[in-house]
Amino acid sequence: MAATKTSGNTTANPIEDATKKVAELNEEATQKVTALAEENAKKLVALNEDATQKLAAFAEQTTKQLTELAEQAKAAQKQHSLAAIDAYEQAVMALADSFEQAAAEQPKVEIPNLADVTREFTTAYTTAARQLL
């Protein structure tokens, strides 16, 4: 019977040893996985911070560029508007001059007064338009 107990005890030891070994391996694996997860979390935070900084710098640069383009567009619009006002003024003044010349050839027609009124009106209109720009 002593041999049976010995063989029973020897069978119990390998199972206990295997259970301990599995527990140790499980603990070791858990520690490694936890360490890897912590390391990856730190790397992810660093990548996120880097991406945020790059995005902020890009947004700032883009905002500056858009502001510059808006200012250039505004300046170009003002130049085109002034050119249009100047062209309008020249056209109306040339028309008034034509009226005046036609009136000079026709003594009974009072077009010179109309030409003067047209010039005054055009000058006042274009001056006001320029001031608005």
C-alpha positions in Angstrom: 0.0 0.0 0.0 2.9 2.4 0.6 3.7 2.1 -3.1 0.2 3.2 -4.0 0.4 6.2 -1.7 3.8 7.1 -3.2 2.6 6.7 -6.7 -0.5 8.8 -5.7 1.7 11.5 -4.3 4.0 11.5 -7.3 1.0 11.9 -9.6 -0.3 14.9 -7.4 3.1 16.7 -7.5 3.3 17.0 -11.3 -0.3 18.3 -11.5 0.5 20.8 -8.8 3.7 21.7 -10.5 2.0 22.1 -13.8 -0.7 24.3 -12.2 1.9 26.5 -10.6 3.8 26.7 -13.8 0.6 27.7 -15.7 -0.1 30.4 -13.1 3.4 31.7 -13.3 3.3 31.8 -17.1 -0.1 33.5 -16.9 1.2 36.1 -14.5 4.3 36.7 -16.7 2.1 37.0 -19.9 -0.2 39.4 -18.1 2.8 41.6 -17.0 4.2 41.6 -20.6 0.8 42.4 -22.1 0.3 45.2 -19.5 3.8 46.6 -20.2 3.1 46.5 -24.0 -0.3 48.2 -23.5 1.3 51.0 -21.4 4.1 51.5 -23.9 1.6 51.6 -26.8 -0.6 54.0 -24.9 2.4 56.4 -24.4 3.3 56.1 -28.1 -0.3 56.8 -29.1 -0.4 59.9 -26.8 2.9 61.2 -28.3 1.6 60.6 -31.8 -1.7 62.4 -31.0 0.2 65.4 -29.5 2.5 65.5 -32.6 -0.5 65.3 -35.0 -2.3 68.0 -33.0 0.7 70.4 -33.2 1.1 69.8 -36.9 -2.6 70.4 -37.5 -2.5 73.6 -35.5 0.5 74.8 -37.4 -1.2 73.9 -40.7 -4.4 75.7 -39.6 -2.5 78.8 -38.6 -0.5 78.9 -41.9 -3.7 78.3 -43.9 -5.5 81.1 -42.0 -2.6 83.5 -42.8 -2.7 82.6 -46.4 -6.4 83.0 -46.7 -6.2 86.4 -44.9 -3.5 87.5 -47.4 -5.6 86.3 -50.3 -8.6 88.1 -49.0 -6.6 91.3 -48.6 -5.3 90.9 -52.2 -8.8 90.3 -53.5 -10.1 93.4 -51.7 -7.3 95.5 -53.1 -7.9 94.2 -56.6 -11.6 94.8 -56.3 -11.0 98.4 -55.2 -8.7 98.9 -58.2 -11.2 97.5 -60.6 -14.0 99.6 -59.1 -11.9 102.7 -59.3 -11.1 101.9 -62.9 -14.7 101.4 -63.7 -15.7 104.7 -62.1 -12.9 106.5 -64.0 -14.1 104.9 -67.3 -17.6 105.9 -66.6 -16.6 109.5 -65.8 -14.5 109.7 -69.0 -17.3 108.4 -71.1 -19.9 110.8 -69.7 -17.5 113.7 -69.9 -16.8 112.8 -73.5 -20.5 112.7 -74.2 -21.0 116.1 -72.6 -18.2 117.5 -74.7 -19.9 116.1 -77.8 -23.2 117.7 -76.7 -21.3 121.0 -76.2 -19.7 120.8 -79.6 -23.0 120.0 -81.3 -24.6 122.9 -79.5 -21.9 125.3 -80.7 -22.8 124.3 -84.2 -26.5 124.9 -83.5 -26.9 128.4 -82.1 -30.6 128.1 -81.1 -30.1 124.9 -79.0 -29.3 125.2 -75.3 -27.3 122.1 -75.0 -24.3 123.7 -73.2 -26.3 124.0 -70.1 -27.2 120.3 -70.3 -23.5 119.5 -70.8 -22.5 121.5 -67.7 -25.2 119.9 -65.6 -24.1 116.5 -66.9 -20.5 117.2 -66.0 -21.4 118.5 -62.5 -23.7 115.5 -61.8 -21.0 113.0 -63.1 -18.3 114.7 -61.0 -20.4 114.5 -57.9 -21.5 110.9 -58.5 -18.0 109.6 -59.2 -16.5 111.5 -56.3 -19.1 110.0 -53.9 -18.4 106.5 -55.4 -14.7 106.9 -54.9 -15.2 107.9 -51.3 -17.2 104.8 -50.6 -14.3 102.7 -51.8 
